[in-house]
Amino acid sequence: MARVCNSCGKRPSYGHKVSHANNKTNRRWYPNLQTVRILVEGKPKRVRVCTQCLKSNRIQKAPRRQSLAATA
């Protein structure tokens, strides 16, 4: 599964890890993705969304499912 936000398309960014001796090696910074159930065309779907999209309410979370024990 790709490390991409379903809402904003945020991807890993690239750069260098720089040591004290100024040696440079490649590294990646990953976005903070969470798997959440959201409404897509009125139906719940499980997708990966970054925490900034969750905090800013860019997505609409699906309501919790009712368990069978709670409805009886």
Order of alpha helices (4+ residues) and beta strands (2+ residues): beta-beta-beta-beta-alpha-alpha
